[in-house]
């Protein structure tokens, strides 16, 4: 049984260094899924800061090169400033002394609200009334770890007029908690929304991913076996790049995380299953 919590775990080596292993369970068409690598980095950052009152609020990752799968890695975490309410860190994900991902994160406590408002999630059919998507046997490993129910937008590869998709999402083997590491995975686990405007898949590796974690205390109270509502959209594809905005909601319409990434979307002769 695949265990996301174990697959994203890190081991302290001292001096801000953490050992990790990139398992093949979360592989995308090209290398490991970017959200999975982000989850490993989240684990290292949380271990280094080691302050229960501080939660990751924003994480920005630049993907320099695709990490090798089924290989060891290290995460080096440097605390740039440890404040009373906000702590800022830099993390580097390395394999064979080469930086694969460079990350910047801010962790913060909770603050009194000067004002509270929110945009409601989309109105979609209930999870129980939707059929799960069964990936083909040749689909990337990560596709077999997800319970996906489309509830918003057309099916992929139908040449839609808009790059919008969403629905319900959870892991087939629930982790121990809806924490920042799981949310980091989920914001990059849906099919690229640009694919919904295409007639077939093309490579879409992430160049940069930013995640805002909006309700960490609420997330930690949730049952990880319950599905979360997600919505992803893209407005512009140009120069072989497209942006994608993502949102993840919990029960009651609480926004747990939102993200934006810039990814490649270029013509290639390489086939993707």
C-alpha positions in Angstrom: 0.0 0.0 0.0 1.4 3.4 -1.1 1.8 5.8 1.9 2.1 9.4 0.9 3.2 10.4 4.4 6.1 7.9 4.3 7.0 8.7 0.7 7.3 12.5 1.6 9.2 11.9 4.9 12.6 13.4 5.6 15.3 12.5 8.1 17.4 15.1 9.9 21.1 15.0 9.2 22.1 18.1 11.2 23.0 21.7 10.2 19.7 22.2 8.3 20.2 19.2 6.1 17.5 16.5 5.6 17.6 13.2 3.7 14.7 12.1 1.5 14.0 9.5 -1.1 12.1 10.2 -4.3 9.9 7.2 -4.7 8.4 6.2 -8.1 4.9 6.2 -6.7 4.3 9.8 -7.6 5.8 10.0 -11.0 4.3 12.3 -13.7 4.9 11.8 -17.4 8.3 13.4 -17.1 10.0 12.7 -13.7 8.4 13.0 -10.3 5.3 15.2 -9.9 6.3 18.8 -8.9 3.7 18.9 -6.1 5.2 15.7 -4.6 8.7 17.3 -4.6 7.1 20.4 -3.0 5.7 18.1 -0.3 9.1 16.8 0.6 10.4 20.3 0.8 7.5 21.3 3.1 8.4 18.4 5.5 12.0 19.6 5.7 11.0 23.3 6.3 8.5 22.4 9.0 11.1 20.1 10.7 13.8 22.9 10.7 11.5 25.6 12.0 10.0 23.2 14.6 7.5 25.8 15.9 4.0 24.4 16.3 2.4 27.9 16.3 4.0 28.7 12.9 2.4 27.4 9.8 3.6 27.7 6.2 1.6 30.4 4.6 3.4 30.9 1.3 5.8 28.7 -0.6 7.4 29.6 -4.0 9.3 26.9 -5.9 11.5 27.2 -9.0 12.2 23.9 -10.7 15.6 24.0 -12.2 15.8 20.4 -13.4 13.7 17.2 -12.9 14.9 15.1 -10.0 15.7 11.5 -10.6 13.0 8.9 -9.6 13.7 6.1 -7.1 16.8 8.0 -5.9 18.0 9.7 -2.7 18.0 13.5 -2.3 18.8 16.1 0.3 17.0 19.2 1.3 19.0 22.1 2.7 17.0 24.6 4.8 18.3 28.0 5.8 16.3 30.2 8.2 16.9 33.7 6.8 15.0 35.4 9.6 13.1 34.1 12.6 10.7 36.7 13.7 8.1 36.8 16.5 5.2 36.3 14.0 6.8 35.6 10.6 9.8 33.3 9.8 11.3 33.2 6.4 13.4 30.3 5.0 15.2 29.3 1.9 15.3 25.6 0.9 17.3 23.8 -1.8 16.4 20.3 -3.1 19.5 18.5 -4.3 20.6 15.3 -5.9 24.2 14.5 -6.5 25.1 18.0 -5.2 23.1 19.6 -8.0 20.2 21.9 -7.1 16.9 20.6 -8.6 14.5 22.9 -6.9 15.0 26.3 -5.2 12.3 27.3 -2.7 11.4 30.3 -0.5 8.8 30.1 2.2 7.2 32.2 4.9 5.7 30.7 8.1 3.5 32.7 10.4 1.3 32.6 13.4 -2.4 33.5 13.3 -3.4 37.2 13.5 -6.6 39.0 14.6 -8.8 39.7 11.7 -9.3 43.3 10.6 -12.0 42.1 8.2 -13.2 38.7 7.0 -14.6 37.9 3.6 -14.4 35.1 1.0 -15.6 34.1 -2.4 -17.7 31.0 -2.4 -16.6 27.8 -4.2 -18.3 26.7 -7.4 -21.6 24.9 -7.1 -21.0 21.4 -8.4 -22.6 17.9 -8.1 -21.9 16.0 -4.9 -18.9 13.6 -4.8 -21.1 10.5 -4.2 -23.1 11.1 -7.4 -20.1 11.2 -9.7 -18.2 8.3 -11.2 -14.5 8.0 -10.5 -12.0 8.4 -13.3 -10.3 5.1 -14.0 -6.8 5.8 -15.5 -5.4 3.5 -18.2 -2.8 1.0 -17.1 -0.1 3.0 -19.0 -0.9 6.3 -17.2 1.8 7.8 -14.9 2.1 6.4 -11.4 0.5 9.5 -9.7 -2.7 8.9 -11.7 -3.2 5.6 -9.9 -2.9 7.3 -6.5 -5.8 9.7 -7.0 -9.5 9.4 -6.7 -10.7 12.0 -9.3 -14.3 13.0 -9.9 -14.9 15.6 -12.7 -17.6 18.0 -11.7 -16.7 21.2 -13.5 -15.8 21.8 -17.2 -15.6 19.4 -20.1 -13.6 16.2 -20.3 -9.9 16.7 -21.4 -8.8 16.7 -25.0 -12.0 17.9 -26.5 -10.8 21.2 -27.8 -12.8 23.3 -25.3 -13.2 27.0 -25.6 -11.9 27.6 -22.0 -9.1 26.0 -20.0 -11.2 25.4 -16.8 -11.7 22.2 -14.9 -12.5 21.0 -11.4 -14.2 18.5 -9.2 -13.4 16.3 -6.3 -10.0 15.0 -5.4 -8.5 12.8 -2.7 -5.8 10.1 -2.4 -6.9 6.5 -3.0 -5.0 5.6 0.2 -5.7 8.5 2.6 -2.7 10.1 4.4 -2.6 10.8 8.1 -3.7 14.5 7.9 -4.7 17.3 5.5 -1.5 19.2 6.1 0.6 21.6 4.1 2.5 18.7 2.4 -0.7 17.1 1.2 -2.1 20.4 -0.1 1.2 21.0 -1.9 0.7 17.8 -3.7 -3.0 18.4 -4.5 -2.5 21.8 -6.2 -0.3 20.1 -8.8 -2.2 16.8 -9.1 -4.9 17.7 -11.5 -4.5 17.4 -15.3 -3.0 20.6 -16.7 -5.9 22.8 -17.6 -4.4 23.7 -21.0 -4.9 20.0 -21.9 -8.7 20.7 -21.9 -8.3 23.0 -24.9 -6.2 20.5 -26.8 -7.0 17.3 -28.6 -4.1 15.3 -27.0 -1.5 15.6 -24.3 1.8 17.4 -24.6 4.5 17.8 -21.9 3.7 20.4 -19.3 6.6 20.6 -16.8 6.4 23.3 -14.1 8.8 26.2 -14.2 7.5 28.0 -11.1 4.9 27.2 -8.5 3.6 29.4 -5.7 1.2 28.1 -3.1 -0.7 30.1 -0.4 -1.9 28.0 2.5 -5.0 29.9 3.7 -6.5 27.9 6.6 -3.9 25.5 8.1 -5.7 25.1 11.4 -9.0 24.2 9.7 -7.2 21.8 7.4 -5.6 19.9 10.2 -9.1 19.2 11.7 -10.4 17.5 8.5 -10.6 13.8 7.8 -8.1 13.0 5.1 -10.4 10.4 3.6 -12.9 13.0 2.7 -12.7 14.5 -0.8 -11.7 18.1 -1.4 -13.2 20.4 -4.0 -10.7 21.8 -6.5 -10.9 24.2 -9.4 -8.1 25.0 -11.9 -8.0 27.5 -14.7 -5.7 29.1 -17.3 -6.3 32.3 -19.2 -3.2 32.7 -21.4 -0.8 30.4 -23.3 1.9 32.1 -25.2 5.6 31.6 -26.2 5.3 27.9 -25.2 4.2 28.8 -21.6 0.9 28.9 -19.8 -0.2 29.9 -16.3 -2.5 27.9 -14.1 -4.5 29.1 -11.0 -5.7 26.5 -8.6 -8.0 26.5 -5.6 -8.6 23.8 -3.0 -11.7 24.0 -0.7 -12.6 22.1 2.4 -16.1 21.4 3.8 -18.2 24.5 4.3 -16.5 26.4 1.5 -13.3 27.1 3.4 -10.5 27.9 1.0 -7.5 25.7 2.2 -5.0 26.6 -0.5 -4.7 28.5 -3.7 -1.8 28.4 -6.2 -0.4 29.8 -9.4 2.1 28.1 -11.6 3.9 28.8 -14.8 4.5 25.8 -16.9 5.9 24.9 -20.4 3.4 23.9 -23.1 5.4 23.5 -26.3 5.2 21.3 -29.4 7.3 18.2 -29.1 7.8 14.9 -30.7 7.9 13.1 -27.3 4.9 11.0 -26.6 3.1 10.9 -23.3 1.0 7.9 -22.3 
